[in-house]
Amino acid sequence: MSFLSVETCIQELERVFKMFAKGEALVSTTRIFRQFGEGNAWMYAIAGAVSPLNRSIVKALPINWDNPRERKLPHMYGIILLCEQTSGVPLSIMDATYITNLRTGVLAALGAKYLAKKNPESLGVIGTGEIAKSATLALSAQFPNLKSIRVHSRSSTNRERFVDNVSRLVGAPINASGSPEDATRGADIVVTATSARGPVLKASMVEEGMYVHSMGSRQEVEPSVLQRAKVVAEGKEECKTHGKWGEALKAGAVKEDALYAELVEIIGGTKKGRTTDSETFFLDSVGLPIEDTILASRVYDDALRSGVGTNLELYDGLTE
């Protein structure tokens, strides 16, 4: 049973960013991202809290981008520990993989609400994994008048599978593209969600008026792409250390003071989003733990009301 529809996720993520703007949602900018030996999984951990809900989380994710190709396994596994914020009492242990894939993709729709053209007609997607699927479903829900969706990935098999699986879930026709250039040409919205170790989106592919939402590997976007757009960071410090903006800074393609805004400033109303169709925006998305916190809380509360889940007495009888 799933308690998280795409529409619910969009609403909850917007709500938590408005809390974030008021200082009611909190993130730790310190992240664990460590690989213990070449070829092994990366160990990734983040933490955050949403004070009006009195909830906090720690999320742990082992990630190995080679798993699908080399082992026929998912690239990511994960666990969320949901706690009461004041006491720290654990409330729930739940899977983080589904929530992570969903909220990462859904954020593309929330960003597009503020940064895309008012009535976008075309979507170009680079990537065919679960995050790309979530983004496509969310953008289709946000913009039901989309007229075309084009998708590309390195694997023609994955492209065709994506088209088959997603076509019946969205209103717009989906077509597989043989190249990133073909997928993005003329698109009002472009999504990149890949594990690429080199650029799949190049500056020559960015057109006036586009909204580009990048949520895959640090290397999937050519640094000079960020010169061609107003850059918005999902979180400034997080994107500096783990995002495409940080890669562009290291490459000398942009300067730190060229960052247009953080997403919380746009949603909170202290910075303007799109004002004309000719503006080009680039949102660097790395994922903030407040997103996991509010969605994990929603799942936990709905599960309690529905009588779903297994009760564990992990700390029964524990005293100071």
Secondary structure, 3 states (H helix, E strand, C coil): CCCCCHHHHHHHHHHHHHHHHCCCEEECCCCEEEECCCCCCEEEEEEEEEHHHCEEEEEEEEECCCHHHHHCCCCECCEEEEEECCCCCEEEEEECHHHHHHHHHHHHHHHHHHHCCCCCCEEEEECCCHHHHHHHHHHHHHCCCCCEEEEECCCHHHHHHHHHHHHCCCCCCEEECCCHHHHHCCCCEEEECCCCCCCCECHHHCCCCCEEEECCCCCCECHHHHHHCEEEECCHHHHHHHCHHHHHHHHCCCCHHHCCEEHHHHHHCCCCCCCCCCCCEEEECCCCHHHHHHHHHHHHHHHHHHCCCCCCCCCCCCCC
